[in-house]
Amino acid sequence: MLYQLANWLESFESGFRVFNYLTFRGILSILTALLFSLLFGPWLIRTLTFRQIGQVVRNDGPQTHLSKAGTPTMGGAMILAAITIATLAWADLGNRFVWLVLGVTLAFGAVGFVDDYKKIRYGSAKGLSARVKYAWLSAAGLATATAIFVTAKTPAETALLVPMVKDWAWPMGVWFIPWAYLVMVGSSNAVNLTDGLDGLAIMPAVLVALALAVFAYASGNVKIAAYLGIPYIQGLGEVAIFCVAITGAGLGFLWFNAYPAQVFMGDVGALALGAALGVVAVLVRQEIVLAVMGGVFVAETVSVILQVASYKLYGRRIFRMAPLHHHFELKGWPEPKIIVRFWIVTLILVLIGLGTLKVR
C-alpha cells in the first residue's frame, strides 16, 4: 500500500523514486515487522494472560516443562500480523507471488489457530485430531501448489533444480503439484515439531527466511540470475520483501520468546512459519537447499519418524525421547545450551546453503 502511494507521489517529487529499489523496501519491511512486534508484544502478552490463554503441557513430556504450564501461547498471531502488515505496506500488491506466499501462510496459520483454541478450550494437549488437522493443511497445500502450477509463465518455475549443478533442470510437469505440496506441508510440520523449547524454532526460521530472501532477490534480478547460473523468474524479487518481514517479525517475537519465555508462538505461528519457508523455497526452486539450511527442522522430524518406527517394529526406542531436543534434555543438557547450539548449527547450514548459489 505504501509502495503504491510512493509510486504516485513520485510523479510530484523525484525523491520518492528510492522506493523503487527492492533493497530499500526490504529494509523498511524488516523494520516495520520488527517495530510492530516489539510494540504490540507487551499488549498481546497482557491480553493472553488476562484471558488465561496459557500453554497446556503434556504429562508424558520432560518434567522440566511442567513449570511452563500456563505461559501465554498463541503468540504466533503477533508474528503473522507483523508479516502481513509489513508485506502489504512495502511489497508490490500487483505481484502474484506476494499473494501466493501470504495466502498459504495465513491459511496454515488459521488451522494452527483452531488447533491452539481447542487445546485451550478443553484443557488438552491434543487439539484437532490428526486426521482433521492434516486434511485442512493438505487442502491449503494442494490449492497453493495447483495455483503456482497453473499461473506459472515459464518452464523454469516448475522445474526441479539440483544444487551446484549447472545448466540442468528436470521439467516436473504435473508432478510439480504433489512435490510442492509435500515441501509445504512437510516444512510446516517440521517447524511445528521443533517448537518445543524457548526460542528454539524461531531463530532458525529467521535465519532460513533471510537466506531465502537472498535467493528470491537473485532469482528476480535478470543480471544476477545470469551471473549465478540460476533461472530468472520475473517478479520473484518481491518475495524478498515477505522473507525479510519474517525476519523482522521473528526477531521481534524472540525478544519475548527468549529463555525464559514470556510467550509461546503455538501452532498458529509454527505451522504458518513452516509453510511460509516451504512455499518460498518452492517459488525460488530451491527445495533441496531448504532441506540443507533447515537441517535442524529435518533432524527433529526424522528423529520422530525413527523413534516411532523403531518402537513399533522392535519395541525399542532409539532416542530417550523424541523430537531430538527432548533427547538432549533428558541427557542433562541445560535448555539454553540446546537452544544456542541448534542456532549455531542452523547458521552453519544456512551459510552452506548460500554457498550453493556460487558453486556451479
SERO-4910 file (N, C-alpha, C, O; in steps of 0.05 Angstrom, whole numbers):
BEGIN
 pado doro    nc1    nc2    nc3   cac1   cac2   cac3    cc1    cc2    cc3    oc1    oc2    oc3
  Met    A     16    -24      0      0      0      0     17     25      0     13     44    -16
  Leu    A     37     26     18     55     49     19     72     51     -6     80     72    -15
  Tyr    A     79     27    -17     95     26    -41     79     39    -64     90     54    -80
  Gln    A     54     32    -66     37     44    -87     34     74    -83     34     89   -102
  Leu    A     32     82    -58     30    111    -52     55    126    -60     54    147    -72
  Ala    A     78    113    -55    103    125    -62    106    128    -92    117    148   -103
  Asn    A     96    108   -107     97    109   -136     80    133   -147     88    146   -166
  Trp    A     57    138   -134     41    160   -142     54    187   -136     53    205   -151
  Leu    A     67    188   -112     80    213   -103    105    219   -120    114    242   -121
  Glu    A    116    198   -133    140    202   -149    134    221   -172    153    234   -182
  Ser    A    109    222   -181    103    240   -203    104    269   -195    105    287   -212
  Phe    A    104    274   -169    106    302   -158    134    308   -147    143    331   -148
  Glu    A    147    287   -137    174    291   -125    191    267   -132    185    244   -124
  Ser    A    213    272   -146    231    251   -155    244    235   -133    253    213   -137
  Gly    A    245    247   -109    258    234    -86    245    208    -79    257    190    -67
  Phe    A    219    206    -85    204    181    -78    212    158    -96    203    135    -92
  Arg    A    229    163   -116    239    142   -133    255    121   -117    258     98   -127
  Val    A    265    128    -94    281    110    -78    265     85    -70    276     64    -65
  Phe    A    238     88    -69    221     65    -62    219     44    -84    209     22    -80
  Asn    A    230     51   -108    231     31   -129    252     10   -124    252    -12   -136
  Tyr    A    271     17   -107    293     -2   -101    284    -23    -81    274    -17    -59
  Leu    A    287    -48    -90    278    -71    -74    293    -72    -47    281    -79    -26
  Thr    A    319    -66    -48    334    -67    -23    325    -47     -2    324    -52     21
  Phe    A    317    -23    -12    308     -2      7    281    -10     19    277     -7     43
  Arg    A    263    -21      3    237    -30     13    241    -55     32    225    -59     50
  Gly    A    262    -71     26    267    -93     44    275    -84     72    267    -96     91
  Ile    A    292    -63     73    299    -52     99    275    -41    113    272    -45    137
  Leu    A    258    -27     99    233    -17    111    215    -39    121    202    -37    141
  Ser    A    214    -61    106    197    -84    113    206    -97    139    190   -102    157
  Ile    A    232   -102    141    242   -115    165    239    -97    189    233   -107    211
  Leu    A    243    -71    186    240    -52    208    210    -50    216    204    -48    240
  Thr    A    193    -49    197    164    -47    202    155    -72    219    141    -68    239
  Ala    A    162    -96    210    154   -120    224    166   -121    252    153   -129    271
  Leu    A    192   -113    254    205   -114    280    192    -94    300    186   -102    322
  Leu    A    188    -70    291    177    -50    309    148    -57    317    140    -53    340
  Phe    A    133    -67    298    105    -76    304    106    -97    326     90    -96    345
  Ser    A    123   -117    323    125   -138    343    133   -128    370    122   -136    391
  Leu    A    153   -111    371    162   -100    396    141    -83    410    139    -83    435
  Leu    A    126    -68    395    106    -50    406     80    -65    413     68    -59    434
  Phe    A     73    -85    397     48    -99    401     52   -122    421     32   -130    434
  Gly    A     76   -132    424     82   -155    441     72   -152    470     58   -170    480
  Pro    A     80   -131    484     71   -129    512     41   -129    516     30   -141    534
  Trp    A     26   -115    498     -3   -115    499    -14   -143    495    -33   -151    509
  Leu    A     -3   -158    475    -12   -184    470     -8   -203    494    -26   -219    501
  Ile    A     15   -201    506     21   -218    529      2   -212    552     -8   -231    565
  Arg    A     -3   -187    557    -22   -179    578    -50   -190    572    -64   -200    590
  Thr    A    -58   -188    547    -85   -197    539    -87   -227    542   -107   -237    552
  Leu    A    -67   -242    532    -67   -271    534    -67   -280    563    -81   -299    570
  Thr    A    -52   -266    580    -51   -272    609    -78   -267    622    -88   -283    637
  Phe    A    -90   -244    615   -116   -237    627   -138   -257    619   -155   -263    636
  Arg    A   -137   -266    595   -157   -285    585   -150   -314    591   -164   -332    583
  Gln    A   -128   -318    605   -118   -344    614   -114   -363    590   -122   -386    591
  Ile    A   -103   -351    569    -96   -368    545    -67   -377    549    -48   -365    538
  Gly    A    -64   -399    564    -38   -409    571    -32   -436    559    -49   -451    550
  Gln    A     -6   -442    559      4   -467    547     -6   -491    563     -6   -491    588
  Val    A    -15   -512    549    -23   -537    561      0   -556    556      8   -562    534
  Val    A     12   -566    578     36   -583    576     29   -612    579     13   -620    596
  Arg    A     40   -629    562     35   -657    562     48   -670    586     71   -663    594
  Asn    A     34   -689    599     45   -702    623     67   -722    616     84   -728    633
  Asp    A     68   -731    591     88   -751    584    114   -737    573    132   -751    563
  Gly    A    116   -711    574    140   -697    565    160   -695    588    155   -705    610
  Pro    A    182   -681    583    202   -677    604    190   -663    628    174   -644    624
  Gln    A    197   -671    652    185   -660    676    192   -630    679    177   -615    693
  Thr    A    214   -621    668    222   -593    670    202   -575    656    202   -551    661
  His    A    186   -586    638    167   -570    623    142   -564    639    126   -547    631
  Leu    A    137   -579    660    113   -575    676    110   -547    687     88   -536    690
  Ser    A    133   -535    692    133   -507    703    125   -487    682    118   -464    689
  Lys    A    125   -495    656    117   -476    635     87   -475    630     77   -459    615
  Ala    A     72   -493    644     43   -493    641     31   -466    648     38   -455    669
  Gly    A     14   -456    632      1   -431    637     15   -407    624      4   -385    624
  Thr    A     39   -411    613     53   -389    599     36   -381    575     27   -399    560
  Pro    A     31   -355    570     14   -347    548     24   -360    521     47   -361    516
  Thr    A      5   -369    506     11   -381    480     -5   -367    458    -19   -348    463
  Met    A     -3   -378    434    -16   -366    410     -3   -339    403    -15   -322    390
  Gly    A     22   -335    412     36   -310    405     43   -309    376     51   -288    366
  Gly    A     40   -332    362     45   -332    333     27   -313    318     33   -305    296
  Ala    A      4   -307    330    -14   -288    317      0   -261    313     -5   -247    294
  Met    A     17   -254    332     32   -229    330     52   -230    307     56   -211    292
  Ile    A     64   -253    303     83   -257    281     68   -254    254     78   -240    236
  Leu    A     46   -267    252     30   -266    227     21   -237    221     21   -229    198
  Ala    A     12   -223    242      3   -196    238     26   -178    229     22   -162    211
  Ala    A     49   -181    241     72   -165    233     81   -171    204     87   -152    189
  Ile    A     81   -197    197     89   -204    170     69   -193    149     77   -182    129
  Thr    A     44   -195    155     23   -186    137     24   -156    133     23   -146    111
  Ile    A     26   -141    155     27   -112    154     51   -102    138     49    -85    121
  Ala    A     75   -113    144     99   -105    131     99   -112    101    107    -96     84
  Thr    A     88   -135     94     87   -144     66     67   -126     51     74   -117     29
  Leu    A     44   -122     62     24   -106     48     33    -77     45     26    -63     26
  Ala    A     49    -67     64     59    -40     63     80    -35     42     79    -15     28
  Trp    A     98    -54     39    122    -49     23    126    -66     -2    144    -61    -18
  Ala    A    109    -86     -5    111   -103    -29     93    -92    -51     74    -77    -46
  Asp    A     98   -101    -76     82    -94    -99     57   -112    -98     59   -135   -103
  Leu    A     34   -100    -92     10   -116    -88     -2   -125   -115    -22   -140   -115
  Gly    A     10   -117   -137      2   -127   -163     17   -152   -171     13   -163   -193
  Asn    A     35   -161   -153     52   -184   -159     38   -210   -148     31   -211   -125
  Arg    A     35   -229   -166     21   -254   -158     35   -270   -137     23   -283   -120
  Phe    A     62   -269   -137     77   -284   -117     72   -274    -89     71   -290    -70
  Val    A     68   -248    -86     62   -237    -59     37   -249    -47     36   -256    -24
  Trp    A     16   -251    -64     -9   -262    -54     -8   -292    -49    -21   -303    -31
  Leu    A      8   -306    -65     12   -335    -60     25   -341    -33     15   -358    -18
  Val    A     46   -326    -27     61   -332     -2     44   -323     22     44   -336     43
  Leu    A     31   -300     20     14   -291     42    -10   -309     46    -17   -315     68
  Gly    A    -22   -318     24    -46   -335     26    -40   -361     40    -55   -369     58
  Val    A    -19   -375     32    -14   -402     44     -5   -398     73    -12   -415     90
  Thr    A     10   -377     79     19   -372    106     -5   -368    125     -7   -379    147
  Leu    A    -24   -351    117    -47   -345    133    -66   -369    135    -79   -374    155
  Ala    A    -67   -385    113    -84   -409    114    -74   -429    134    -90   -441    149
  Phe    A    -48   -435    134    -36   -453    153    -38   -442    181    -43   -457    201
  Gly    A    -36   -416    183    -38   -403    210    -67   -406    221    -70   -409    245
  Ala    A    -87   -405    203   -114   -408    212   -119   -436    223   -133   -439    243
  Val    A   -108   -457    210   -110   -484    220    -97   -486    248   -107   -498    266
  Gly    A    -73   -474    250    -59   -474    276    -75   -459    297    -75   -467    321
  Phe    A    -89   -438    290   -105   -423    309   -127   -440    320   -132   -440    344
  Val    A   -141   -454    303   -163   -472    312   -152   -494    330   -164   -501    350
  Asp    A   -129   -505    322   -116   -526    338   -109   -515    366   -114   -528    386
  Asp    A    -97   -492    367    -90   -479    393   -115   -474    410   -116   -478    434
  Tyr    A   -136   -463    396   -160   -456    410   -173   -481    424   -182   -479    446
  Lys    A   -173   -503    409   -185   -527    421   -169   -538    444   -181   -548    464
  Lys    A   -143   -535    443   -126   -543    466   -133   -527    491   -135   -538    512
  Ile    A   -135   -501    487   -141   -484    510   -169   -487    520   -174   -488    544
  Arg    A   -188   -489    501   -216   -491    508   -222   -516    525   -237   -515    544
  Tyr    A   -209   -538    517   -215   -564    531   -193   -572    550   -194   -594    561
  Gly    A   -172   -555    553   -151   -561    572   -136   -587    565   -127   -601    583
  Ser    A   -133   -592    539   -119   -617    530    -97   -609    511    -98   -589    497
  Ala    A    -76   -626    510    -53   -621    492    -59   -633    464    -41   -631    447
  Lys    A    -83   -644    460    -88   -657    434    -97   -638    413    -87   -639    390
  Gly    A   -116   -620    419   -126   -602    399   -141   -616    377   -156   -634    383
  Leu    A   -138   -607    352   -151   -620    329   -141   -649    327   -118   -655    333
  Ser    A   -158   -667    317   -149   -694    312   -130   -693    289   -131   -675    272
  Ala    A   -111   -712    288    -91   -713    267   -104   -714    240    -94   -701    221
  Arg    A   -126   -729    237   -139   -731    211   -150   -705    201   -146   -697    178
  Val    A   -164   -691    219   -176   -665    211   -154   -644    206   -156   -629    186
  Lys    A   -134   -644    223   -113   -624    220    -98   -627    193    -94   -607    179
  Tyr    A    -91   -652    187    -76   -656    162    -94   -653    137    -84   -647    116
  Ala    A   -119   -658    141   -138   -654    119   -139   -625    111   -138   -618     87
  Trp    A   -141   -607    130   -141   -578    125   -114   -568    114   -113   -552     96
  Leu    A    -93   -578    126    -66   -570    117    -62   -580     88    -50   -565     72
  Ser    A    -71   -604     82    -68   -615     55    -84   -599     35    -75   -594     13
  Ala    A   -108   -591     43   -125   -575     25   -111   -549     18   -111   -541     -5
  Ala    A   -100   -535     39    -87   -510     34    -61   -514     17    -56   -498     -1
  Gly    A    -46   -535     23    -22   -540      9    -27   -547    -21    -13   -538    -39
  Leu    A    -47   -565    -26    -53   -573    -53    -64   -549    -69    -58   -546    -93
  Ala    A    -81   -533    -56    -92   -509    -70    -70   -490    -78    -70   -480   -101
  Thr    A    -51   -486    -61    -29   -468    -67    -11   -479    -88     -3   -465   -107
  Ala    A     -4   -505    -86     13   -518   -106      0   -517   -133     14   -512   -153
  Thr    A    -26   -521   -135    -40   -520   -160    -40   -492   -171    -37   -488   -195
  Ala    A    -44   -472   -154    -45   -444   -163    -18   -436   -174    -16   -422   -194
  Ile    A      4   -445   -161     31   -439   -171     35   -451   -199     46   -439   -217
  Phe    A     26   -476   -201     30   -491   -227     14   -478   -249     24   -475   -272
  Val    A    -11   -471   -244    -29   -460   -264    -20   -432   -273    -23   -425   -296
  Thr    A    -10   -417   -254     -2   -389   -261     27   -386   -270     36   -364   -277
  Ala    A     41   -408   -271     69   -407   -280     71   -397   -309     56   -406   -326
  Lys    A     89   -379   -314     92   -367   -340    116   -378   -356    117   -375   -380
  Thr    A    134   -391   -342    158   -402   -356    163   -430   -345    156   -436   -322
  Pro    A    175   -448   -361    181   -475   -352    199   -476   -327    198   -494   -311
  Ala    A    216   -455   -324    235   -455   -301    220   -454   -274    231   -462   -254
  Glu    A    196   -444   -274    181   -441   -249    171   -467   -238    163   -468   -214
  Thr    A    171   -488   -254    162   -514   -244    183   -536   -249    176   -560   -249
  Ala    A    208   -528   -255    229   -548   -259    245   -552   -234    249   -533   -218
  Leu    A    254   -577   -229    269   -583   -205    299   -577   -210    311   -588   -229
  Leu    A    310   -560   -193    339   -554   -194    354   -570   -174    344   -576   -152
  Val    A    378   -578   -181    396   -592   -163    419   -573   -156    432   -562   -174
  Pro    A    424   -569   -130    446   -550   -122    473   -558   -134    480   -581   -137
  Met    A    487   -537   -142    514   -540   -153    516   -554   -180    538   -560   -189
  Val    A    493   -558   -193    493   -570   -219    484   -548   -239    463   -536   -236
  Lys    A    501   -543   -258    497   -521   -277    483   -530   -303    488   -552   -312
  Asp    A    465   -513   -313    452   -517   -339    437   -544   -340    436   -557   -361
  Trp    A    424   -551   -318    407   -575   -319    384   -571   -300    388   -561   -278
  Ala    A    361   -579   -308    337   -578   -291    317   -599   -302    315   -603   -326
  Trp    A    303   -611   -283    283   -631   -291    256   -619   -294    245   -610   -273
  Pro    A    244   -617   -318    217   -607   -321    197   -626   -308    192   -648   -319
  Met    A    185   -618   -286    169   -637   -270    141   -640   -281    128   -660   -276
  Gly    A    132   -621   -297    105   -623   -307     84   -623   -284     87   -608   -265
  Val    A     64   -640   -287     43   -641   -267     53   -652   -240     40   -649   -220
  Trp    A     76   -666   -240     87   -677   -216     96   -654   -197    102   -659   -173
  Phe    A     98   -630   -208    105   -607   -191     85   -604   -168     92   -596   -146
  Ile    A     59   -609   -173     38   -604   -153     42   -621   -128     43   -610   -106
  Pro    A     44   -648   -130     49   -664   -106     76   -657    -93     78   -658    -68
  Trp    A     96   -651   -109    122   -644    -98    121   -618    -82    130   -618    -59
  Ala    A    109   -598    -93    106   -572    -78     89   -576    -53     94   -564    -32
  Tyr    A     68   -592    -56     51   -598    -32     67   -610    -10     64   -602     13
  Leu    A     83   -630    -16     99   -644      4    119   -625     17    124   -627     41
  Val    A    131   -608      1    150   -589     13    136   -570     32    147   -565     54
  Met    A    113   -559     25    100   -540     43     89   -553     68     94   -543     90
  Val    A     75   -576     65     64   -589     89     86   -601    106     85   -600    130
  Gly    A    107   -612     93    129   -623    108    144   -602    123    151   -606    147
  Ser    A    150   -580    111    164   -558    124    147   -547    147    158   -541    168
  Ser    A    121   -545    143    103   -535    164    104   -552    189    107   -542    211
  Asn    A    102   -578    185    102   -596    208    130   -599    221    132   -604    245
  Ala    A    151   -596    205    178   -597    215    183   -574    235    195   -578    256
  Val    A    175   -550    227    178   -527    245    161   -530    270    170   -523    292
  Asn    A    138   -542    266    120   -546    289    132   -566    309    130   -562    333
  Leu    A    145   -587    299    158   -606    317    182   -594    332    188   -601    354
  Thr    A    195   -575    319    219   -562    331    211   -543    352    227   -537    370
  Asp    A    187   -532    351    178   -511    370    172   -524    397    149   -525    405
  Gly    A    193   -533    411    189   -545    437    204   -533    460    199   -539    483
  Leu    A    223   -515    454    238   -501    474    237   -471    468    231   -463    446
  Asp    A    243   -455    488    241   -426    486    260   -415    465    285   -416    468
  Gly    A    249   -405    443    266   -393    422    279   -413    403    293   -405    385
  Leu    A    273   -439    407    287   -459    391    280   -458    361    297   -461    344
  Ala    A    254   -454    355    245   -455    327    247   -428    314    252   -427    290
  Ile    A    243   -406    328    241   -380    315    267   -370    303    267   -359    282
  Met    A    289   -375    317    315   -365    306    323   -379    281    331   -366    261
  Pro    A    322   -406    280    327   -420    254    309   -410    232    317   -408    209
  Ala    A    283   -406    238    264   -396    218    273   -369    208    271   -363    184
  Val    A    282   -352    226    292   -325    218    316   -327    200    317   -313    179
  Leu    A    335   -344    207    359   -347    191    353   -358    163    364   -349    143
  Val    A    336   -379    162    329   -391    136    314   -371    119    318   -369     95
  Ala    A    295   -356    131    280   -336    116    298   -314    104    294   -306     82
  Leu    A    318   -306    120    337   -286    110    352   -297     86    357   -282     67
  Ala    A    361   -322     88    375   -334     65    357   -337     41    366   -332     18
  Leu    A    332   -344     45    313   -347     23    308   -319     10    302   -318    -14
  Ala    A    310   -298     26    307   -271     14    329   -266     -6    324   -253    -27
  Val    A    353   -276     -1    375   -273    -19    370   -288    -45    374   -278    -67
  Phe    A    359   -313    -42    352   -329    -66    331   -315    -82    332   -314   -107
  Ala    A    310   -304    -69    289   -291    -83    298   -266    -98    291   -262   -121
  Tyr    A    315   -251    -85    326   -226    -97    343   -233   -121    341   -221   -142
  Ala    A    359   -254   -119    377   -262   -141    361   -273   -164    366   -267   -187
  Ser    A    340   -290   -158    324   -302   -179    307   -281   -194    300   -285   -217
  Gly    A    301   -259   -180    284   -239   -193    299   -217   -206    287   -198   -217
  Asn    A    326   -219   -206    343   -199   -219    356   -212   -243    372   -231   -240
  Val    A    351   -203   -267    360   -217   -291    390   -218   -293    401   -238   -302
  Lys    A    404   -197   -285    433   -197   -287    446   -216   -266    464   -231   -272
  Ile    A    436   -214   -242    447   -231   -220    441   -260   -226    459   -278   -222
  Ala    A    417   -266   -235    410   -294   -242    428   -305   -263    437   -328   -262
  Ala    A    433   -289   -284    450   -298   -305    479   -303   -295    492   -322   -303
  Tyr    A    488   -285   -278    516   -288   -267    518   -313   -250    539   -326   -251
  Leu    A    498   -319   -234    499   -342   -216    491   -368   -229    495   -389   -218
  Gly    A    480   -366   -254    472   -390   -267    447   -403   -256    444   -427   -257
  Ile    A    428   -386   -247    403   -396   -237    381   -385   -254    384   -364   -267
  Pro    A    357   -398   -255    336   -388   -273    326   -360   -264    323   -355   -240
  Tyr    A    321   -343   -283    309   -317   -278    279   -319   -278    268   -329   -298
  Ile    A    266   -311   -257    237   -312   -255    227   -283   -250    231   -272   -229
  Gln    A    214   -272   -270    206   -244   -269    186   -239   -246    167   -254   -243
  Gly    A    192   -219   -230    175   -211   -208    180   -225   -182    168   -218   -162
  Leu    A    197   -245   -182    201   -261   -158    216   -246   -136    215   -253   -113
  Gly    A    230   -225   -144    245   -209   -125    227   -198   -103    236   -193    -80
  Glu    A    201   -193   -109    182   -182    -89    179   -201    -65    172   -192    -44
  Val    A    184   -227    -69    182   -246    -47    202   -240    -26    199   -248     -2
  Ala    A    224   -227    -33    244   -220    -13    233   -201      8    241   -202     31
  Ile    A    214   -184      1    200   -167     20    186   -183     41    187   -177     65
  Phe    A    173   -204     32    159   -222     50    179   -237     68    174   -240     92
  Cys    A    201   -246     57    221   -261     72    233   -244     95    236   -254    117
  Val    A    241   -220     88    253   -203    109    232   -194    129    239   -188    152
  Ala    A    207   -193    121    185   -188    141    184   -211    161    180   -205    185
  Ile    A    188   -235    152    190   -258    171    213   -254    190    211   -259    214
  Thr    A    236   -245    179    259   -240    196    254   -219    217    260   -223    241
  Gly    A    242   -197    209    236   -175    229    216   -184    249    219   -179    273
  Ala    A    194   -197    240    173   -207    259    185   -228    278    178   -228    302
  Gly    A    202   -245    267    214   -266    284    232   -255    305    232   -264    328
  Leu    A    248   -236    298    266   -224    317    251   -209    339    258   -209    363
  Gly    A    229   -195    331    212   -182    350    199   -201    369    197   -196    393
  Phe    A    190   -224    358    178   -245    375    199   -257    394    193   -263    417
  Leu    A    223   -261    384    244   -273    400    251   -255    425    259   -266    445
  Trp    A    246   -230    423    250   -212    446    234   -221    470    243   -219    493
  Phe    A    211   -232    465    193   -242    486    194   -272    490    186   -283    511
  Asn    A    204   -286    469    204   -315    470    231   -327    479    233   -351    483
  Ala    A    251   -309    482    277   -319    491    275   -330    520    259   -322    535
  Tyr    A    292   -350    526    291   -363    552    296   -344    575    315   -328    574
  Pro    A    280   -345    596    254   -360    598    232   -345    584    228   -321    588
  Ala    A    217   -359    568    197   -347    550    174   -334    565    164   -345    585
  Gln    A    166   -310    556    142   -297    566    118   -304    550     95   -301    559
  Val    A    122   -315    526    100   -323    508    110   -345    489    133   -345    481
  Phe    A     93   -363    481     99   -383    461     84   -377    436     63   -364    436
  Met    A     94   -386    413     81   -380    388     57   -398    383     38   -389    370
  Gly    A     57   -422    393     35   -441    388     35   -451    359     52   -443    343
  Asp    A     15   -467    353     13   -478    326      6   -456    306     14   -458    283
  Val    A     -8   -436    315    -15   -414    297     10   -401    285      9   -392    262
  Gly    A     32   -401    300     57   -389    289     74   -410    276     85   -405    254
  Ala    A     77   -434    289     96   -454    278     87   -465    251    103   -467    233
  Leu    A     61   -472    249     51   -483    224     53   -463    201     60   -469    179
  Ala    A     47   -437    208     48   -416    188     77   -410    179     82   -408    155
  Leu    A     95   -409    198    123   -403    190    135   -425    173    149   -420    154
  Gly    A    129   -450    181    139   -473    165    128   -472    136    143   -477    117
  Ala    A    102   -466    134     90   -464    107    102   -441     91    107   -443     67
  Ala    A    108   -419    105    120   -395     92    147   -402     80    153   -396     57
  Leu    A    164   -416     96    190   -424     86    188   -443     63    203   -442     43
  Gly    A    168   -462     65    165   -482     44    156   -470     18    166   -477     -3
  Val    A    136   -452     19    126   -440     -6    147   -422    -19    149   -422    -44
  Val    A    163   -408     -3    184   -391    -15    205   -409    -29    214   -403    -51
  Ala    A    212   -431    -15    232   -449    -27    221   -461    -54    237   -464    -73
  Val    A    196   -466    -55    183   -476    -79    185   -455   -101    191   -461   -124
  Leu    A    178   -430    -94    178   -409   -114    206   -402   -125    209   -397   -149
  Val    A    226   -403   -108    253   -397   -117    267   -422   -128    291   -421   -135
  Arg    A    253   -445   -128    263   -470   -139    287   -480   -123    306   -489   -136
  Gln    A    287   -478    -97    309   -486    -80    299   -504    -58    307   -500    -35
  Glu    A    282   -524    -64    272   -541    -44    293   -558    -30    293   -563     -6
  Ile    A    313   -567    -47    334   -584    -36    352   -567    -17    360   -577      4
  Val    A    357   -543    -25    373   -525     -8    358   -519     18    371   -516     39
  Leu    A    332   -517     17    316   -513     41    321   -535     61    323   -531     85
  Ala    A    322   -560     51    327   -583     68    354   -581     82    358   -590    104
  Val    A    374   -569     67    400   -566     79    400   -544    100    409   -548    122
  Met    A    390   -520     92    390   -498    111    373   -503    135    379   -494    157
  Gly    A    350   -517    131    333   -524    153    339   -551    164    321   -566    172
  Gly    A    365   -558    165    373   -584    175    364   -590    203    359   -613    209
  Val    A    362   -570    220    352   -574    247    323   -584    246    316   -602    261
  Phe    A    307   -571    229    279   -579    226    277   -608    216    261   -624    225
  Val    A    294   -614    196    295   -641    185    303   -662    206    290   -683    208
  Ala    A    324   -656    221    333   -674    242    311   -680    263    308   -702    272
  Glu    A    297   -659    271    275   -662    290    254   -680    279    243   -698    294
  Thr    A    247   -677    254    226   -693    241    235   -722    238    220   -741    245
  Val    A    259   -726    229    270   -753    225    272   -768    251    267   -792    253
  Ser    A    279   -753    273    281   -766    299    254   -778    308    253   -799    320
  Val    A    233   -763    302    206   -773    309    199   -798    292    188   -817    303
  Ile    A    204   -796    266    198   -819    248    213   -844    257    202   -865    258
  Leu    A    239   -841    262    255   -864    270    246   -875    297    246   -899    301
  Gln    A    240   -857    316    231   -866    342    205   -883    340    203   -904    352
  Val    A    186   -872    325    161   -887    323    164   -913    308    153   -934    316
  Ala    A    180   -913    286    184   -937    271    199   -958    287    191   -982    287
  Ser    A    219   -950    302    235   -969    318    218   -981    340    220  -1005    346
  Tyr    A    201   -965    352    185   -975    374    163   -994    364    157  -1015    377
  Lys    A    151   -988    341    130  -1005    331    141  -1031    320    128  -1052    322
  Leu    A    165  -1030    307    176  -1054    295    191  -1071    314    190  -1096    313
  Tyr    A    206  -1058    333    224  -1074    350    218  -1070    380    230  -1084    396
  Gly    A    200  -1052    386    193  -1047    414    216  -1033    430    216  -1034    454
  Arg    A    233  -1020    415    256  -1005    428    256   -977    418    248   -970    396
  Arg    A    267   -959    435    270   -931    428    299   -925    420    317   -934    433
  Ile    A    302   -909    400    329   -900    391    338   -877    409    361   -876    417
  Phe    A    320   -859    414    326   -835    430    312   -837    457    292   -851    460
  Arg    A    322   -823    476    309   -823    502    281   -811    500    263   -819    515
  Met    A    278   -792    483    252   -780    477    254   -765    450    275   -753    445
  Ala    A    233   -765    435    232   -750    410    211   -729    412    191   -732    427
  Pro    A    214   -706    398    235   -698    379    263   -696    392    266   -699    417
  Leu    A    283   -691    376    311   -693    383    318   -675    407    335   -683    423
  His    A    306   -651    409    314   -633    430    307   -645    458    321   -639    477
  His    A    286   -661    459    279   -674    484    300   -695    492    305   -699    516
  His    A    312   -708    472    333   -728    477    357   -715    492    367   -725    512
  Phe    A    365   -691    483    387   -677    496    379   -666    523    395   -664    541
  Glu    A    353   -659    526    344   -650    553    347   -673    573    357   -668    595
  Leu    A    338   -697    565    340   -720    584    368   -729    588    374   -744    607
  Lys    A    387   -721    570    415   -727    575    428   -708    595    450   -711    603
  Gly    A    412   -687    602    422   -668    622    432   -642    612    442   -625    627
  Trp    A    429   -637    585    437   -611    574    418   -589    584    394   -593    583
  Pro    A    428   -567    594    410   -545    601    396   -534    576    407   -534    554
  Glu    A    371   -525    580    355   -516    558    369   -494    541    369   -496    517
  Pro    A    381   -473    554    394   -452    538    417   -463    521    421   -454    499
  Lys    A    431   -484    531    453   -495    515    442   -509    490    454   -506    468
  Ile    A    421   -524    493    409   -538    470    400   -517    449    405   -520    425
  Ile    A    387   -496    458    376   -476    440    399   -462    424    397   -461    400
  Val    A    419   -453    438    440   -438    425    456   -456    406    464   -447    384
  Arg    A    461   -481    414    475   -499    397    460   -505    371    471   -508    350
  Phe    A    434   -508    374    417   -512    350    418   -487    332    417   -490    307
  Trp    A    419   -464    344    421   -439    328    448   -439    313    448   -432    289
  Ile    A    469   -447    326    495   -447    314    496   -466    290    506   -460    269
  Val    A    485   -490    294    483   -510    272    468   -498    249    476   -502    226
  Thr    A    446   -485    254    430   -473    233    445   -452    218    444   -450    193
  Leu    A    460   -435    232    476   -414    219    496   -426    200    500   -417    178
  Ile    A    509   -448    208    529   -461    191    515   -473    166    525   -470    144
  Leu    A    492   -485    170    477   -497    148    467   -476    129    467   -481    104
  Val    A    458   -453    139    449   -432    122    472   -421    105    468   -415     81
  Leu    A    495   -419    116    519   -409    101    526   -429     79    534   -422     57
  Ile    A    523   -455     85    528   -475     65    508   -473     43    515   -475     19
  Gly    A    483   -469     50    462   -465     30    467   -442     12    463   -443    -12
  Leu    A    475   -419     24    481   -395      8    505   -400    -10    507   -389    -32
  Gly    A    523   -417     -1    546   -423    -17    540   -437    -43    554   -435    -62
  Thr    A    517   -451    -43    509   -465    -68    501   -446    -90    500   -454   -113
  Leu    A    496   -421    -83    490   -401   -103    513   -396   -122    510   -393   -146
  Lys    A    537   -397   -110    561   -390   -126    574   -415   -138    586   -413   -160
  Val    A    573   -437   -124    586   -461   -133    569   -475   -154    548   -485   -149
  Arg    A    579   -476   -179    565   -489   -201    585   -506   -216    577   -519   -236
***
